């Protein structure tokens, strides 16, 4: 968790394949802790073709059954099936917008929101932007993308800087976006 916090969390991300990875992982996090998902990240990468959306979009019922039986990942059939549908929707978004990045970053006007939280209890679980993102993603065929999941995705992908202002990473991440 410390390495993830220090190197990835909150850093603005514009690589479509990595954005897909976070979208899938945040969907699997629903109802669980991020620590559980993060511990299984390497197994998820293996199971989900290194998060290549084109490969995942081609997964069939045999692939879903294989994943349901994979003890290295979270074996929730609904979440696995959602990851496959989301890969298909992801490709549709890329085709319509050029990149998923272009589509997803519109919810923060292309620039990370620089929050100034002092304590953990100030961090929201969702915002108007994550509500809008959730609705738009559902409209284009995504599932397991409720507003809370979308806000966690926004945090992970650096669309919002939710490091506390007392955290050394707050200034570092902020300077990476200016």
For each residue, the residues with C-beta under 8 A, 3 or more apart:
1: 4 5 34 35 38
2: 5 6
3: 6 7
4: 1 7 8 9 38
5: 1 2 8 9 169
6: 2 3 169
7: 3 4 11
8: 4 5 11 156
9: 4 5 155 156 163 169
10: 155 156 158 160 161 162 163 169 173
11: 7 8 158 173 176
12: 112 157 158 159 173 176 177
13: 18 19 22 156 157 158
14: 19 101 105
15: 18 19 101
16: 19 20 53 94 99 100 101
17: 20 21 50 51 52 53
18: 13 15 21 22 51
19: 13 14 15 16 22 23 100 101 104 157
20: 16 17 23 24 51 53 56 87 90 100
21: 17 18 24 25 45 51
22: 13 18 19 25 26 153 156 157
23: 19 20 26 27 86 90 142 145 153
24: 20 21 27 28 44 48 51 56 83 86
25: 21 22 28 29 37 41 44 156
26: 22 23 29 30 149 150 152 153 156
27: 23 24 30 79 82 83 86 143 144 145 149
28: 24 25 32 37 44 73 74 76 79 83
29: 25 26 32 33 34 36 37 149 152
30: 26 27 79 144 146 149
31:
32: 28 29 36 37 74
33: 29 36 37
34: 1 29 37 38 152
35: 1 38 39
36: 29 32 33 39 40 74
37: 25 28 29 32 33 34 40 41 44 74
38: 1 4 34 35 41
39: 35 36
40: 36 37 43 44 72 73 74
41: 25 37 38 44 45
42: 45 46
43: 40 46 47 70 72 73
44: 24 25 28 37 40 41 47 48 51 72 73
45: 21 41 42 48 50 51
46: 42 43 50 72
47: 43 44 67 70 72 73
48: 24 44 45 51 56 67 83
49: 52 55 56
50: 17 45 46 55
51: 17 18 20 21 24 44 45 48 56
52: 17 49 55 56
53: 16 17 20 56 57 87 90 91 94
54: 57 58 87 91
55: 49 50 52 58 59
56: 20 24 48 49 51 52 53 59 83 84 87
57: 53 54 84 87 88 90 91
58: 54 55
59: 55 56 63 64 67 84 87
60: 63 64
61: 64 65
62: 65 66
63: 59 60 66 67 84
64: 59 60 61 67 68 77 80 81 84
65: 61 62 68 69
66: 62 63 69 70
67: 47 48 59 63 64 70 73 75 80
68: 64 65 75 77 80
69: 65 66 75
70: 43 47 66 67 73 75
71: 75
72: 40 43 44 46 47
73: 28 40 43 44 47 67 70
74: 28 32 36 37 40 79
75: 67 68 69 70 71 80
76: 28 79 80
77: 64 68 80 81
78: 81 82 144
79: 27 28 30 74 76 82 83 144
80: 64 67 68 75 76 77 83 84
81: 64 77 78 84 85
82: 27 78 79 85 86 142 143 144
83: 24 27 28 48 56 79 80 86 87
84: 56 57 59 63 64 80 81 87 88
85: 81 82 88 89 141 142 143
86: 23 24 27 82 83 89 90 141 142 143 144 145
87: 20 53 54 56 57 59 83 84 90 91
88: 57 84 85 91 92 141
89: 85 86 92 93 137 140 141 142
90: 20 23 53 57 86 87 93 94 100 142
91: 53 54 57 87 88 94 95
92: 88 89 95 96 140 141
93: 89 90 96 97 100 103 140
94: 16 53 90 91 97 98 99 100
95: 91 92
96: 92 93 103
97: 93 94 100 102 103
98: 94 102
99: 16 94 102 103
100: 16 19 20 90 93 94 97 103 104
101: 14 15 16 19 104 105
102: 97 98 99 105 106
103: 93 96 97 99 100 106
104: 19 100 101 107 133 157 159
105: 14 101 102 108 110 159
106: 102 103 109 110
107: 104 129 130 132 133 136 154 159
108: 105 111 112 113 129 154 159 160
109: 106
110: 105 106
111: 108 177
112: 12 108 158 159 160 161 173 177
113: 108 129 159 160 161
114: 161 174 177
115: 160 161 162
116: 165
117: 120 122 123 162 164 165
118: 122 164 165 166
119: 122 164
120: 117 123 164
121:
122: 117 118 119
123: 117 120 162
124: 127 151
125: 148 151
126: 130 131 147 148 150 151
127: 124 130 131 147 151 160
128: 131 132
129: 107 108 113 132 133 154 159 160
130: 107 126 127 133 134 147 148 150 151 154
131: 126 127 128 134 135 147 150
132: 107 128 129 135 136
133: 104 107 129 130 136 137 145 147 150 153 154
134: 130 131 137 138 145 146 147 149 150
135: 131 132 138 139
136: 107 132 133 139 140
137: 89 133 134 140 142 145 150
138: 134 135 141 142 143 145
139: 135 136
140: 89 92 93 136 137
141: 85 86 88 89 92 138
142: 23 82 85 86 89 90 137 138 145
143: 27 82 85 86 138
144: 27 30 78 79 82 86 149
145: 23 27 86 133 134 137 138 142 149 150
146: 30 134 149 150
147: 126 127 130 131 133 134 150 151
148: 125 126 130 151 152
149: 26 27 29 30 134 144 145 146 152 153
150: 26 126 130 131 133 134 137 145 146 147 153 154
151: 124 125 126 127 130 147 148 154 155 160
152: 26 29 34 148 149 155 156
153: 22 23 26 133 149 150 156 157 159
154: 107 108 129 130 133 150 151 157 159 160
155: 9 10 151 152 158 159 160 162
156: 8 9 10 13 22 25 26 152 153
157: 12 13 19 22 104 153 154
158: 10 11 12 13 112 155 161 173 176 177
159: 12 104 105 107 108 112 113 129 153 154 155
160: 10 108 112 113 115 127 129 151 154 155
161: 10 112 113 114 115 158 170 173 174 177
162: 10 115 117 123 155
163: 9 10 167 169 170 173
164: 117 118 119 120 167 170
165: 116 117 118 170
166: 118 170
167: 163 164 170
168: 171 172
169: 5 6 9 10 163 172 173
170: 161 163 164 165 166 167 173 174
171: 168 174 175
172: 168 169 175 176
173: 10 11 12 112 158 161 163 169 170 176 177
174: 114 161 170 171 177 178
175: 171 172 178
176: 11 12 158 172 173
177: 12 111 112 114 158 161 173 174
178: 174 175
